[in-house]
Amino acid sequence: MTRKVKLIVERHEDGYIAYPLGLREGVAIVGEGDTYEEALADVTSAVRFTLETAREDEVFDDELSVLEAVVTEAEVPVGIKVPG
């Protein structure tokens, strides 16, 4: 049996990190690598290992099922002084 998992892969100056969406609170799974492919393989392996050591319903929260993930940008003001 398989499960489709939505993953986020981020590129940083020093490499890539990847993590799945829809995890239960308190569950953290992260992969990393020098390339996109390495990070993807690492997080896939980490998800597989986690599911070998914990039940699926202990890892994923199906009520938080992510149908689609979108990355976008928004401009926000910075440097605003908070009264106090």
mmCIF file of the N, C-alpha and C atoms, coordinates in Angstrom:
data_MODEL
# 
_entry.id   MODEL 
# 
loop_
_atom_site.group_PDB 
_atom_site.id 
_atom_site.type_symbol 
_atom_site.label_atom_id 
_atom_site.label_alt_id 
_atom_site.label_comp_id 
_atom_site.label_asym_id 
_atom_site.label_entity_id 
_atom_site.label_seq_id 
_atom_site.pdbx_PDB_ins_code 
_atom_site.Cartn_x 
_atom_site.Cartn_y 
_atom_site.Cartn_z 
_atom_site.occupancy 
_atom_site.B_iso_or_equiv 
_atom_site.pdbx_formal_charge 
_atom_site.auth_seq_id 
_atom_site.auth_comp_id 
_atom_site.auth_asym_id 
_atom_site.auth_atom_id 
_atom_site.pdbx_PDB_model_num 
ATOM 1   N N  . MET A 1 1  ? 0.844  -1.167 0.000  1.00 0.00 ? 1  MET A N  1 
ATOM 2   C CA . MET A 1 1  ? 0.000  0.000  0.000  1.00 0.00 ? 1  MET A CA 1 
ATOM 3   C C  . MET A 1 1  ? 0.898  1.242  0.000  1.00 0.00 ? 1  MET A C  1 
ATOM 4   N N  . THR A 1 2  ? 0.455  2.284  -0.658 1.00 0.00 ? 2  THR A N  1 
ATOM 5   C CA . THR A 1 2  ? 1.223  3.530  -0.700 1.00 0.00 ? 2  THR A CA 1 
ATOM 6   C C  . THR A 1 2  ? 0.336  4.698  -0.298 1.00 0.00 ? 2  THR A C  1 
ATOM 7   N N  . ARG A 1 3  ? 0.964  5.810  -0.018 1.00 0.00 ? 3  ARG A N  1 
ATOM 8   C CA . ARG A 1 3  ? 0.263  7.042  0.320  1.00 0.00 ? 3  ARG A CA 1 
ATOM 9   C C  . ARG A 1 3  ? 0.981  8.173  -0.396 1.00 0.00 ? 3  ARG A C  1 
ATOM 10  N N  . LYS A 1 4  ? 0.219  9.040  -1.041 1.00 0.00 ? 4  LYS A N  1 
ATOM 11  C CA . LYS A 1 4  ? 0.823  10.225 -1.660 1.00 0.00 ? 4  LYS A CA 1 
ATOM 12  C C  . LYS A 1 4  ? 1.017  11.274 -0.573 1.00 0.00 ? 4  LYS A C  1 
ATOM 13  N N  . VAL A 1 5  ? 2.208  11.831 -0.532 1.00 0.00 ? 5  VAL A N  1 
ATOM 14  C CA . VAL A 1 5  ? 2.561  12.823 0.477  1.00 0.00 ? 5  VAL A CA 1 
ATOM 15  C C  . VAL A 1 5  ? 3.010  14.088 -0.238 1.00 0.00 ? 5  VAL A C  1 
ATOM 16  N N  . LYS A 1 6  ? 2.438  15.213 0.126  1.00 0.00 ? 6  LYS A N  1 
ATOM 17  C CA . LYS A 1 6  ? 2.877  16.485 -0.448 1.00 0.00 ? 6  LYS A CA 1 
ATOM 18  C C  . LYS A 1 6  ? 4.108  16.958 0.318  1.00 0.00 ? 6  LYS A C  1 
ATOM 19  N N  . LEU A 1 7  ? 5.129  17.338 -0.438 1.00 0.00 ? 7  LEU A N  1 
ATOM 20  C CA . LEU A 1 7  ? 6.399  17.748 0.143  1.00 0.00 ? 7  LEU A CA 1 
ATOM 21  C C  . LEU A 1 7  ? 6.735  19.173 -0.269 1.00 0.00 ? 7  LEU A C  1 
ATOM 22  N N  . ILE A 1 8  ? 7.362  19.886 0.628  1.00 0.00 ? 8  ILE A N  1 
ATOM 23  C CA . ILE A 1 8  ? 7.921  21.204 0.332  1.00 0.00 ? 8  ILE A CA 1 
ATOM 24  C C  . ILE A 1 8  ? 9.432  21.028 0.247  1.00 0.00 ? 8  ILE A C  1 
ATOM 25  N N  . VAL A 1 9  ? 10.041 21.567 -0.798 1.00 0.00 ? 9  VAL A N  1 
ATOM 26  C CA . VAL A 1 9  ? 11.497 21.553 -0.935 1.00 0.00 ? 9  VAL A CA 1 
ATOM 27  C C  . VAL A 1 9  ? 11.938 23.007 -1.055 1.00 0.00 ? 9  VAL A C  1 
ATOM 28  N N  . GLU A 1 10 ? 12.786 23.429 -0.137 1.00 0.00 ? 10 GLU A N  1 
ATOM 29  C CA . GLU A 1 10 ? 13.270 24.811 -0.119 1.00 0.00 ? 10 GLU A CA 1 
ATOM 30  C C  . GLU A 1 10 ? 14.750 24.846 -0.497 1.00 0.00 ? 10 GLU A C  1 
ATOM 31  N N  . ARG A 1 11 ? 15.112 25.832 -1.317 1.00 0.00 ? 11 ARG A N  1 
ATOM 32  C CA . ARG A 1 11 ? 16.523 26.024 -1.667 1.00 0.00 ? 11 ARG A CA 1 
ATOM 33  C C  . ARG A 1 11 ? 17.087 27.150 -0.812 1.00 0.00 ? 11 ARG A C  1 
ATOM 34  N N  . HIS A 1 12 ? 18.206 26.881 -0.172 1.00 0.00 ? 12 HIS A N  1 
ATOM 35  C CA . HIS A 1 12 ? 18.899 27.866 0.654  1.00 0.00 ? 12 HIS A CA 1 
ATOM 36  C C  . HIS A 1 12 ? 20.318 28.019 0.118  1.00 0.00 ? 12 HIS A C  1 
ATOM 37  N N  . GLU A 1 13 ? 21.038 29.003 0.624  1.00 0.00 ? 13 GLU A N  1 
ATOM 38  C CA . GLU A 1 13 ? 22.406 29.237 0.152  1.00 0.00 ? 13 GLU A CA 1 
ATOM 39  C C  . GLU A 1 13 ? 23.297 28.012 0.324  1.00 0.00 ? 13 GLU A C  1 
ATOM 40  N N  . ASP A 1 14 ? 23.058 27.250 1.387  1.00 0.00 ? 14 ASP A N  1 
ATOM 41  C CA . ASP A 1 14 ? 23.934 26.111 1.678  1.00 0.00 ? 14 ASP A CA 1 
ATOM 42  C C  . ASP A 1 14 ? 23.333 24.761 1.302  1.00 0.00 ? 14 ASP A C  1 
ATOM 43  N N  . GLY A 1 15 ? 22.253 24.753 0.527  1.00 0.00 ? 15 GLY A N  1 
ATOM 44  C CA . GLY A 1 15 ? 21.664 23.487 0.087  1.00 0.00 ? 15 GLY A CA 1 
ATOM 45  C C  . GLY A 1 15 ? 20.148 23.520 0.127  1.00 0.00 ? 15 GLY A C  1 
ATOM 46  N N  . TYR A 1 16 ? 19.562 22.357 0.185  1.00 0.00 ? 16 TYR A N  1 
ATOM 47  C CA . TYR A 1 16 ? 18.107 22.208 0.130  1.00 0.00 ? 16 TYR A CA 1 
ATOM 48  C C  . TYR A 1 16 ? 17.603 21.512 1.388  1.00 0.00 ? 16 TYR A C  1 
ATOM 49  N N  . ILE A 1 17 ? 16.404 21.889 1.829  1.00 0.00 ? 17 ILE A N  1 
ATOM 50  C CA . ILE A 1 17 ? 15.710 21.151 2.876  1.00 0.00 ? 17 ILE A CA 1 
ATOM 51  C C  . ILE A 1 17 ? 14.328 20.790 2.346  1.00 0.00 ? 17 ILE A C  1 
ATOM 52  N N  . ALA A 1 18 ? 13.792 19.697 2.851  1.00 0.00 ? 18 ALA A N  1 
ATOM 53  C CA . ALA A 1 18 ? 12.484 19.227 2.395  1.00 0.00 ? 18 ALA A CA 1 
ATOM 54  C C  . ALA A 1 18 ? 11.709 18.681 3.583  1.00 0.00 ? 18 ALA A C  1 
ATOM 55  N N  . TYR A 1 19 ? 10.393 18.860 3.546  1.00 0.00 ? 19 TYR A N  1 
ATOM 56  C CA . TYR A 1 19 ? 9.553  18.351 4.629  1.00 0.00 ? 19 TYR A CA 1 
ATOM 57  C C  . TYR A 1 19 ? 8.146  18.097 4.102  1.00 0.00 ? 19 TYR A C  1 
ATOM 58  N N  . PRO A 1 20 ? 7.452  17.120 4.698  1.00 0.00 ? 20 PRO A N  1 
ATOM 59  C CA . PRO A 1 20 ? 6.091  16.812 4.270  1.00 0.00 ? 20 PRO A CA 1 
ATOM 60  C C  . PRO A 1 20 ? 5.069  17.717 4.947  1.00 0.00 ? 20 PRO A C  1 
ATOM 61  N N  . LEU A 1 21 ? 3.926  17.870 4.304  1.00 0.00 ? 21 LEU A N  1 
ATOM 62  C CA . LEU A 1 21 ? 2.800  18.613 4.866  1.00 0.00 ? 21 LEU A CA 1 
ATOM 63  C C  . LEU A 1 21 ? 1.801  17.631 5.470  1.00 0.00 ? 21 LEU A C  1 
ATOM 64  N N  . GLY A 1 22 ? 0.947  18.137 6.364  1.00 0.00 ? 22 GLY A N  1 
ATOM 65  C CA . GLY A 1 22 ? -0.133 17.323 6.913  1.00 0.00 ? 22 GLY A CA 1 
ATOM 66  C C  . GLY A 1 22 ? 0.259  16.425 8.067  1.00 0.00 ? 22 GLY A C  1 
ATOM 67  N N  . LEU A 1 23 ? 1.356  16.763 8.753  1.00 0.00 ? 23 LEU A N  1 
ATOM 68  C CA . LEU A 1 23 ? 1.785  15.951 9.888  1.00 0.00 ? 23 LEU A CA 1 
ATOM 69  C C  . LEU A 1 23 ? 1.008  16.320 11.146 1.00 0.00 ? 23 LEU A C  1 
ATOM 70  N N  . ARG A 1 24 ? 0.878  15.364 12.035 1.00 0.00 ? 24 ARG A N  1 
ATOM 71  C CA . ARG A 1 24 ? 0.262  15.625 13.336 1.00 0.00 ? 24 ARG A CA 1 
ATOM 72  C C  . ARG A 1 24 ? 1.151  16.576 14.132 1.00 0.00 ? 24 ARG A C  1 
ATOM 73  N N  . GLU A 1 25 ? 0.531  17.299 15.044 1.00 0.00 ? 25 GLU A N  1 
ATOM 74  C CA . GLU A 1 25 ? 1.279  18.190 15.923 1.00 0.00 ? 25 GLU A CA 1 
ATOM 75  C C  . GLU A 1 25 ? 2.312  17.374 16.696 1.00 0.00 ? 25 GLU A C  1 
ATOM 76  N N  . GLY A 1 26 ? 3.518  17.872 16.761 1.00 0.00 ? 26 GLY A N  1 
ATOM 77  C CA . GLY A 1 26 ? 4.586  17.185 17.473 1.00 0.00 ? 26 GLY A CA 1 
ATOM 78  C C  . GLY A 1 26 ? 5.411  16.238 16.619 1.00 0.00 ? 26 GLY A C  1 
ATOM 79  N N  . VAL A 1 27 ? 4.997  16.013 15.376 1.00 0.00 ? 27 VAL A N  1 
ATOM 80  C CA . VAL A 1 27 ? 5.747  15.146 14.471 1.00 0.00 ? 27 VAL A CA 1 
ATOM 81  C C  . VAL A 1 27 ? 6.580  16.030 13.547 1.00 0.00 ? 27 VAL A C  1 
ATOM 82  N N  . ALA A 1 28 ? 7.861  15.754 13.465 1.00 0.00 ? 28 ALA A N  1 
ATOM 83  C CA . ALA A 1 28 ? 8.743  16.521 12.583 1.00 0.00 ? 28 ALA A CA 1 
ATOM 84  C C  . ALA A 1 28 ? 9.535  15.549 11.715 1.00 0.00 ? 28 ALA A C  1 
ATOM 85  N N  . ILE A 1 29 ? 9.475  15.755 10.419 1.00 0.00 ? 29 ILE A N  1 
ATOM 86  C CA . ILE A 1 29 ? 10.244 14.958 9.466  1.00 0.00 ? 29 ILE A CA 1 
ATOM 87  C C  . ILE A 1 29 ? 10.903 15.943 8.507  1.00 0.00 ? 29 ILE A C  1 
ATOM 88  N N  . VAL A 1 30 ? 12.223 15.866 8.391  1.00 0.00 ? 30 VAL A N  1 
ATOM 89  C CA . VAL A 1 30 ? 12.959 16.797 7.537  1.00 0.00 ? 30 VAL A CA 1 
ATOM 90  C C  . VAL A 1 30 ? 14.047 16.028 6.797  1.00 0.00 ? 30 VAL A C  1 
ATOM 91  N N  . GLY A 1 31 ? 14.266 16.411 5.551  1.00 0.00 ? 31 GLY A N  1 
ATOM 92  C CA . GLY A 1 31 ? 15.372 15.877 4.776  1.00 0.00 ? 31 GLY A CA 1 
ATOM 93  C C  . GLY A 1 31 ? 16.220 17.026 4.274  1.00 0.00 ? 31 GLY A C  1 
ATOM 94  N N  . GLU A 1 32 ? 17.467 16.741 3.950  1.00 0.00 ? 32 GLU A N  1 
ATOM 95  C CA . GLU A 1 32 ? 18.341 17.790 3.432  1.00 0.00 ? 32 GLU A CA 1 
ATOM 96  C C  . GLU A 1 32 ? 19.296 17.208 2.410  1.00 0.00 ? 32 GLU A C  1 
ATOM 97  N N  . GLY A 1 33 ? 19.888 18.101 1.633  1.00 0.00 ? 33 GLY A N  1 
ATOM 98  C CA . GLY A 1 33 ? 20.858 17.660 0.645  1.00 0.00 ? 33 GLY A CA 1 
ATOM 99  C C  . GLY A 1 33 ? 21.477 18.839 -0.068 1.00 0.00 ? 33 GLY A C  1 
ATOM 100 N N  . ASP A 1 34 ? 22.554 18.568 -0.787 1.00 0.00 ? 34 ASP A N  1 
ATOM 101 C CA . ASP A 1 34 ? 23.210 19.613 -1.568 1.00 0.00 ? 34 ASP A CA 1 
ATOM 102 C C  . ASP A 1 34 ? 22.422 19.946 -2.830 1.00 0.00 ? 34 ASP A C  1 
ATOM 103 N N  . THR A 1 35 ? 21.584 19.005 -3.272 1.00 0.00 ? 35 THR A N  1 
ATOM 104 C CA . THR A 1 35 ? 20.771 19.216 -4.473 1.00 0.00 ? 35 THR A CA 1 
ATOM 105 C C  . THR A 1 35 ? 19.306 18.942 -4.151 1.00 0.00 ? 35 THR A C  1 
ATOM 106 N N  . TYR A 1 36 ? 18.434 19.382 -5.049 1.00 0.00 ? 36 TYR A N  1 
ATOM 107 C CA . TYR A 1 36 ? 16.997 19.109 -4.928 1.00 0.00 ? 36 TYR A CA 1 
ATOM 108 C C  . TYR A 1 36 ? 16.761 17.606 -4.822 1.00 0.00 ? 36 TYR A C  1 
ATOM 109 N N  . GLU A 1 37 ? 17.409 16.855 -5.693 1.00 0.00 ? 37 GLU A N  1 
ATOM 110 C CA . GLU A 1 37 ? 17.220 15.406 -5.736 1.00 0.00 ? 37 GLU A CA 1 
ATOM 111 C C  . GLU A 1 37 ? 17.667 14.736 -4.442 1.00 0.00 ? 37 GLU A C  1 
ATOM 112 N N  . GLU A 1 38 ? 18.791 15.201 -3.874 1.00 0.00 ? 38 GLU A N  1 
ATOM 113 C CA . GLU A 1 38 ? 19.276 14.627 -2.618 1.00 0.00 ? 38 GLU A CA 1 
ATOM 114 C C  . GLU A 1 38 ? 18.311 14.914 -1.475 1.00 0.00 ? 38 GLU A C  1 
ATOM 115 N N  . ALA A 1 39 ? 17.804 16.140 -1.408 1.00 0.00 ? 39 ALA A N  1 
ATOM 116 C CA . ALA A 1 39 ? 16.852 16.495 -0.347 1.00 0.00 ? 39 ALA A CA 1 
ATOM 117 C C  . ALA A 1 39 ? 15.562 15.701 -0.490 1.00 0.00 ? 39 ALA A C  1 
ATOM 118 N N  . LEU A 1 40 ? 15.095 15.541 -1.715 1.00 0.00 ? 40 LEU A N  1 
ATOM 119 C CA . LEU A 1 40 ? 13.878 14.771 -1.966 1.00 0.00 ? 40 LEU A CA 1 
ATOM 120 C C  . LEU A 1 40 ? 14.068 13.307 -1.568 1.00 0.00 ? 40 LEU A C  1 
ATOM 121 N N  . ALA A 1 41 ? 15.199 12.731 -1.932 1.00 0.00 ? 41 ALA A N  1 
ATOM 122 C CA . ALA A 1 41 ? 15.481 11.343 -1.560 1.00 0.00 ? 41 ALA A CA 1 
ATOM 123 C C  . ALA A 1 41 ? 15.605 11.203 -0.044 1.00 0.00 ? 41 ALA A C  1 
ATOM 124 N N  . ASP A 1 42 ? 16.232 12.182 0.602  1.00 0.00 ? 42 ASP A N  1 
ATOM 125 C CA . ASP A 1 42 ? 16.430 12.126 2.048  1.00 0.00 ? 42 ASP A CA 1 
ATOM 126 C C  . ASP A 1 42 ? 15.104 12.219 2.793  1.00 0.00 ? 42 ASP A C  1 
ATOM 127 N N  . VAL A 1 43 ? 14.237 13.143 2.404  1.00 0.00 ? 43 VAL A N  1 
ATOM 128 C CA . VAL A 1 43 ? 12.953 13.275 3.101  1.00 0.00 ? 43 VAL A CA 1 
ATOM 129 C C  . VAL A 1 43 ? 12.060 12.073 2.816  1.00 0.00 ? 43 VAL A C  1 
ATOM 130 N N  . THR A 1 44 ? 12.124 11.538 1.604  1.00 0.00 ? 44 THR A N  1 
ATOM 131 C CA . THR A 1 44 ? 11.341 10.339 1.284  1.00 0.00 ? 44 THR A CA 1 
ATOM 132 C C  . THR A 1 44 ? 11.789 9.176  2.163  1.00 0.00 ? 44 THR A C  1 
ATOM 133 N N  . SER A 1 45 ? 13.081 9.032  2.339  1.00 0.00 ? 45 SER A N  1 
ATOM 134 C CA . SER A 1 45 ? 13.615 7.992  3.213  1.00 0.00 ? 45 SER A CA 1 
ATOM 135 C C  . SER A 1 45 ? 13.181 8.220  4.662  1.00 0.00 ? 45 SER A C  1 
ATOM 136 N N  . ALA A 1 46 ? 13.195 9.478  5.099  1.00 0.00 ? 46 ALA A N  1 
ATOM 137 C CA . ALA A 1 46 ? 12.792 9.801  6.471  1.00 0.00 ? 46 ALA A CA 1 
ATOM 138 C C  . ALA A 1 46 ? 11.311 9.500  6.700  1.00 0.00 ? 46 ALA A C  1 
ATOM 139 N N  . VAL A 1 47 ? 10.465 9.805  5.720  1.00 0.00 ? 47 VAL A N  1 
ATOM 140 C CA . VAL A 1 47 ? 9.036  9.489  5.827  1.00 0.00 ? 47 VAL A CA 1 
ATOM 141 C C  . VAL A 1 47 ? 8.861  7.976  5.895  1.00 0.00 ? 47 VAL A C  1 
ATOM 142 N N  . ARG A 1 48 ? 9.539  7.258  5.030  1.00 0.00 ? 48 ARG A N  1 
ATOM 143 C CA . ARG A 1 48 ? 9.447  5.790  5.008  1.00 0.00 ? 48 ARG A CA 1 
ATOM 144 C C  . ARG A 1 48 ? 9.865  5.209  6.361  1.00 0.00 ? 48 ARG A C  1 
ATOM 145 N N  . PHE A 1 49 ? 10.991 5.679  6.905  1.00 0.00 ? 49 PHE A N  1 
ATOM 146 C CA . PHE A 1 49 ? 11.462 5.192  8.203  1.00 0.00 ? 49 PHE A CA 1 
ATOM 147 C C  . PHE A 1 49 ? 10.441 5.496  9.294  1.00 0.00 ? 49 PHE A C  1 
ATOM 148 N N  . THR A 1 50 ? 9.904  6.712  9.296  1.00 0.00 ? 50 THR A N  1 
ATOM 149 C CA . THR A 1 50 ? 8.923  7.090  10.315 1.00 0.00 ? 50 THR A CA 1 
ATOM 150 C C  . THR A 1 50 ? 7.709  6.181  10.261 1.00 0.00 ? 50 THR A C  1 
ATOM 151 N N  . LEU A 1 51 ? 7.244  5.868  9.052  1.00 0.00 ? 51 LEU A N  1 
ATOM 152 C CA . LEU A 1 51 ? 6.070  5.005  8.909  1.00 0.00 ? 51 LEU A CA 1 
ATOM 153 C C  . LEU A 1 51 ? 6.385  3.543  9.235  1.00 0.00 ? 51 LEU A C  1 
ATOM 154 N N  . GLU A 1 52 ? 7.657  3.176  9.240  1.00 0.00 ? 52 GLU A N  1 
ATOM 155 C CA . GLU A 1 52 ? 8.041  1.826  9.666  1.00 0.00 ? 52 GLU A CA 1 
ATOM 156 C C  . GLU A 1 52 ? 8.084  1.713  11.183 1.00 0.00 ? 52 GLU A C  1 
ATOM 157 N N  . THR A 1 53 ? 8.219  2.851  11.870 1.00 0.00 ? 53 THR A N  1 
ATOM 158 C CA . THR A 1 53 ? 8.360  2.839  13.324 1.00 0.00 ? 53 THR A CA 1 
ATOM 159 C C  . THR A 1 53 ? 7.147  3.401  14.053 1.00 0.00 ? 53 THR A C  1 
ATOM 160 N N  . ALA A 1 54 ? 6.197  3.970  13.333 1.00 0.00 ? 54 ALA A N  1 
ATOM 161 C CA . ALA A 1 54 ? 4.975  4.518  13.936 1.00 0.00 ? 54 ALA A CA 1 
ATOM 162 C C  . ALA A 1 54 ? 3.799  4.244  13.007 1.00 0.00 ? 54 ALA A C  1 
ATOM 163 N N  . ARG A 1 55 ? 2.611  4.185  13.581 1.00 0.00 ? 55 ARG A N  1 
ATOM 164 C CA . ARG A 1 55 ? 1.412  3.983  12.762 1.00 0.00 ? 55 ARG A CA 1 
ATOM 165 C C  . ARG A 1 55 ? 1.146  5.230  11.915 1.00 0.00 ? 55 ARG A C  1 
ATOM 166 N N  . GLU A 1 56 ? 0.558  5.012  10.764 1.00 0.00 ? 56 GLU A N  1 
ATOM 167 C CA . GLU A 1 56 ? 0.250  6.107  9.838  1.00 0.00 ? 56 GLU A CA 1 
ATOM 168 C C  . GLU A 1 56 ? -0.594 7.188  10.509 1.00 0.00 ? 56 GLU A C  1 
ATOM 169 N N  . ASP A 1 57 ? -1.598 6.782  11.314 1.00 0.00 ? 57 ASP A N  1 
ATOM 170 C CA . ASP A 1 57 ? -2.466 7.773  11.962 1.00 0.00 ? 57 ASP A CA 1 
ATOM 171 C C  . ASP A 1 57 ? -1.765 8.506  13.103 1.00 0.00 ? 57 ASP A C  1 
ATOM 172 N N  . GLU A 1 58 ? -0.590 8.023  13.533 1.00 0.00 ? 58 GLU A N  1 
ATOM 173 C CA . GLU A 1 58 ? 0.212  8.741  14.519 1.00 0.00 ? 58 GLU A CA 1 
ATOM 174 C C  . GLU A 1 58 ? 1.101  9.785  13.846 1.00 0.00 ? 58 GLU A C  1 
ATOM 175 N N  . VAL A 1 59 ? 1.294  9.642  12.550 1.00 0.00 ? 59 VAL A N  1 
ATOM 176 C CA . VAL A 1 59 ? 2.185  10.534 11.797 1.00 0.00 ? 59 VAL A CA 1 
ATOM 177 C C  . VAL A 1 59 ? 1.394  11.608 11.061 1.00 0.00 ? 59 VAL A C  1 
ATOM 178 N N  . PHE A 1 60 ? 0.383  11.192 10.306 1.00 0.00 ? 60 PHE A N  1 
ATOM 179 C CA . PHE A 1 60 ? -0.384 12.117 9.476  1.00 0.00 ? 60 PHE A CA 1 
ATOM 180 C C  . PHE A 1 60 ? -1.737 12.424 10.093 1.00 0.00 ? 60 PHE A C  1 
ATOM 181 N N  . ASP A 1 61 ? -2.152 13.664 9.987  1.00 0.00 ? 61 ASP A N  1 
ATOM 182 C CA . ASP A 1 61 ? -3.472 14.089 10.444 1.00 0.00 ? 61 ASP A CA 1 
ATOM 183 C C  . ASP A 1 61 ? -4.340 14.264 9.209  1.00 0.00 ? 61 ASP A C  1 
ATOM 184 N N  . ASP A 1 62 ? -5.179 13.285 8.930  1.00 0.00 ? 62 ASP A N  1 
ATOM 185 C CA . ASP A 1 62 ? -5.999 13.328 7.719  1.00 0.00 ? 62 ASP A CA 1 
ATOM 186 C C  . ASP A 1 62 ? -6.999 14.478 7.724  1.00 0.00 ? 62 ASP A C  1 
ATOM 187 N N  . GLU A 1 63 ? -7.306 15.025 8.903  1.00 0.00 ? 63 GLU A N  1 
ATOM 188 C CA . GLU A 1 63 ? -8.179 16.202 8.950  1.00 0.00 ? 63 GLU A CA 1 
ATOM 189 C C  . GLU A 1 63 ? -7.444 17.434 8.439  1.00 0.00 ? 63 GLU A C  1 
ATOM 190 N N  . LEU A 1 64 ? -6.130 17.380 8.421  1.00 0.00 ? 64 LEU A N  1 
ATOM 191 C CA . LEU A 1 64 ? -5.310 18.479 7.893  1.00 0.00 ? 64 LEU A CA 1 
ATOM 192 C C  . LEU A 1 64 ? -4.875 18.195 6.465  1.00 0.00 ? 64 LEU A C  1 
ATOM 193 N N  . SER A 1 65 ? -5.557 17.293 5.812  1.00 0.00 ? 65 SER A N  1 
ATOM 194 C CA . SER A 1 65 ? -5.187 16.879 4.462  1.00 0.00 ? 65 SER A CA 1 
ATOM 195 C C  . SER A 1 65 ? -4.982 18.092 3.558  1.00 0.00 ? 65 SER A C  1 
ATOM 196 N N  . VAL A 1 66 ? -3.806 18.183 2.985  1.00 0.00 ? 66 VAL A N  1 
ATOM 197 C CA . VAL A 1 66 ? -3.456 19.301 2.114  1.00 0.00 ? 66 VAL A CA 1 
ATOM 198 C C  . VAL A 1 66 ? -3.813 18.922 0.683  1.00 0.00 ? 66 VAL A C  1 
ATOM 199 N N  . LEU A 1 67 ? -4.746 19.655 0.097  1.00 0.00 ? 67 LEU A N  1 
ATOM 200 C CA . LEU A 1 67 ? -5.146 19.388 -1.278 1.00 0.00 ? 67 LEU A CA 1 
ATOM 201 C C  . LEU A 1 67 ? -4.183 20.021 -2.268 1.00 0.00 ? 67 LEU A C  1 
ATOM 202 N N  . GLU A 1 68 ? -3.671 21.191 -1.910 1.00 0.00 ? 68 GLU A N  1 
ATOM 203 C CA . GLU A 1 68 ? -2.773 21.918 -2.801 1.00 0.00 ? 68 GLU A CA 1 
ATOM 204 C C  . GLU A 1 68 ? -1.910 22.835 -1.954 1.00 0.00 ? 68 GLU A C  1 
ATOM 205 N N  . ALA A 1 69 ? -0.672 23.034 -2.345 1.00 0.00 ? 69 ALA A N  1 
ATOM 206 C CA . ALA A 1 69 ? 0.226  23.951 -1.662 1.00 0.00 ? 69 ALA A CA 1 
ATOM 207 C C  . ALA A 1 69 ? 0.725  24.974 -2.678 1.00 0.00 ? 69 ALA A C  1 
ATOM 208 N N  . VAL A 1 70 ? 0.674  26.230 -2.308 1.00 0.00 ? 70 VAL A N  1 
ATOM 209 C CA . VAL A 1 70 ? 1.089  27.313 -3.198 1.00 0.00 ? 70 VAL A CA 1 
ATOM 210 C C  . VAL A 1 70 ? 2.099  28.181 -2.455 1.00 0.00 ? 70 VAL A C  1 
ATOM 211 N N  . VAL A 1 71 ? 3.172  28.527 -3.115 1.00 0.00 ? 71 VAL A N  1 
ATOM 212 C CA . VAL A 1 71 ? 4.144  29.456 -2.554 1.00 0.00 ? 71 VAL A CA 1 
ATOM 213 C C  . VAL A 1 71 ? 3.985  30.771 -3.286 1.00 0.00 ? 71 VAL A C  1 
ATOM 214 N N  . THR A 1 72 ? 3.856  31.843 -2.540 1.00 0.00 ? 72 THR A N  1 
ATOM 215 C CA . THR A 1 72 ? 3.683  33.162 -3.140 1.00 0.00 ? 72 THR A CA 1 
ATOM 216 C C  . THR A 1 72 ? 4.445  34.183 -2.311 1.00 0.00 ? 72 THR A C  1 
ATOM 217 N N  . GLU A 1 73 ? 4.452  35.416 -2.753 1.00 0.00 ? 73 GLU A N  1 
ATOM 218 C CA . GLU A 1 73 ? 5.126  36.487 -2.026 1.00 0.00 ? 73 GLU A CA 1 
ATOM 219 C C  . GLU A 1 73 ? 4.155  37.623 -1.780 1.00 0.00 ? 73 GLU A C  1 
ATOM 220 N N  . ALA A 1 74 ? 4.380  38.338 -0.697 1.00 0.00 ? 74 ALA A N  1 
ATOM 221 C CA . ALA A 1 74 ? 3.607  39.537 -0.388 1.00 0.00 ? 74 ALA A CA 1 
ATOM 222 C C  . ALA A 1 74 ? 4.558  40.551 0.224  1.00 0.00 ? 74 ALA A C  1 
ATOM 223 N N  . GLU A 1 75 ? 4.355  41.814 -0.098 1.00 0.00 ? 75 GLU A N  1 
ATOM 224 C CA . GLU A 1 75 ? 5.168  42.860 0.512  1.00 0.00 ? 75 GLU A CA 1 
ATOM 225 C C  . GLU A 1 75 ? 4.512  43.295 1.805  1.00 0.00 ? 75 GLU A C  1 
ATOM 226 N N  . VAL A 1 76 ? 5.329  43.379 2.850  1.00 0.00 ? 76 VAL A N  1 
ATOM 227 C CA . VAL A 1 76 ? 4.831  43.802 4.154  1.00 0.00 ? 76 VAL A CA 1 
ATOM 228 C C  . VAL A 1 76 ? 5.739  44.906 4.678  1.00 0.00 ? 76 VAL A C  1 
ATOM 229 N N  . PRO A 1 77 ? 5.181  45.853 5.402  1.00 0.00 ? 77 PRO A N  1 
ATOM 230 C CA . PRO A 1 77 ? 6.012  46.929 5.939  1.00 0.00 ? 77 PRO A CA 1 
ATOM 231 C C  . PRO A 1 77 ? 6.926  46.402 7.044  1.00 0.00 ? 77 PRO A C  1 
ATOM 232 N N  . VAL A 1 78 ? 8.143  46.915 7.077  1.00 0.00 ? 78 VAL A N  1 
ATOM 233 C CA . VAL A 1 78 ? 9.097  46.542 8.124  1.00 0.00 ? 78 VAL A CA 1 
ATOM 234 C C  . VAL A 1 78 ? 9.642  47.805 8.764  1.00 0.00 ? 78 VAL A C  1 
ATOM 235 N N  . GLY A 1 79 ? 10.196 47.668 9.925  1.00 0.00 ? 79 GLY A N  1 
ATOM 236 C CA . GLY A 1 79 ? 10.784 48.813 10.603 1.00 0.00 ? 79 GLY A CA 1 
ATOM 237 C C  . GLY A 1 79 ? 9.767  49.737 11.241 1.00 0.00 ? 79 GLY A C  1 
ATOM 238 N N  . ILE A 1 80 ? 8.555  49.260 11.421 1.00 0.00 ? 80 ILE A N  1 
ATOM 239 C CA . ILE A 1 80 ? 7.522  50.072 12.064 1.00 0.00 ? 80 ILE A CA 1 
ATOM 240 C C  . ILE A 1 80 ? 7.741  50.020 13.566 1.00 0.00 ? 80 ILE A C  1 
ATOM 241 N N  . LYS A 1 81 ? 7.749  51.181 14.191 1.00 0.00 ? 81 LYS A N  1 
ATOM 242 C CA . LYS A 1 81 ? 7.959  51.233 15.631 1.00 0.00 ? 81 LYS A CA 1 
ATOM 243 C C  . LYS A 1 81 ? 6.647  50.942 16.348 1.00 0.00 ? 81 LYS A C  1 
ATOM 244 N N  . VAL A 1 82 ? 6.735  50.034 17.288 1.00 0.00 ? 82 VAL A N  1 
ATOM 245 C CA . VAL A 1 82 ? 5.570  49.675 18.088 1.00 0.00 ? 82 VAL A CA 1 
ATOM 246 C C  . VAL A 1 82 ? 5.542  50.598 19.295 1.00 0.00 ? 82 VAL A C  1 
ATOM 247 N N  . PRO A 1 83 ? 4.401  51.256 19.523 1.00 0.00 ? 83 PRO A N  1 
ATOM 248 C CA . PRO A 1 83 ? 4.321  52.152 20.686 1.00 0.00 ? 83 PRO A CA 1 
ATOM 249 C C  . PRO A 1 83 ? 4.500  51.366 21.984 1.00 0.00 ? 83 PRO A C  1 
ATOM 250 N N  . GLY A 1 84 ? 5.158  51.979 22.923 1.00 0.00 ? 84 GLY A N  1 
ATOM 251 C CA . GLY A 1 84 ? 5.276  51.261 24.180 1.00 0.00 ? 84 GLY A CA 1 
ATOM 252 C C  . GLY A 1 84 ? 6.140  51.871 25.129 1.00 0.00 ? 84 GLY A C  1 
# 
